Amino acid sequence: ELSIPAGAAVFGILARLEDYKGHLDLLEAVKQLKARGREDFVVLAAGTGPFAEEIARAAAESGAGDRVKLLGFRSDVAALLSILDVQLNCSYGTEATSMALLEGMSLGLPTIASDYGGNPWVVEDGGSGLIFPARDTAALAQAMERLMDRPEERAAMGRRARAIYEERFTARAFARNI
């Protein structure tokens, strides 16, 4: 259905389409990866919001549109998460504890996330994923490339993400802490 090329690393950002969610920064990172000759990845962007037209226009104008698939609203979030290799969070505003990140971690997905808000509290840098400075598109591109090129590290981070979720974020963990 999504025409994902065989062997492509699949990144995903499931977020409301708002300026502060960092979709334009992600498009810039994709453009940088393409300039390095990288074509072995795809980014799935699911969500709706007031910034949708701006993101679609920027994707087309930047030349990143062939690597980024804007999916709009999806009710099949679990199915979508199951095909991702890495989840992304590029926020630089209003991010407390991302429920989307927790949902991905519960399925064993590694994360690349900005250092904004609660992200560093959720994602263990170098353990369950990678943290990059918010709005630093070069650092984001570098993190994406690192996990494209190191599937074994990606798998280990996914296992650690699942373990962290079980240790800290389940109802049982919350009840124990209370």
Secondary structure, 3 states (H helix, E strand, C coil): CCCCCCCCEEEEEECCCCHHHCHHHHHHHHHHHHHCCCCCEEEEEECCCCCHHHHHHHHHHHCCCCCEEEEECCCCHHHHHHCCCEEEECCCCCCCCCHHHHHHHHCCCCEEEECCCCHHHHCCECCCEEEECCCCHHHHHHHHHHHHHCHHHHHHHHHHHHHHHHHHCCHHHHHHHC
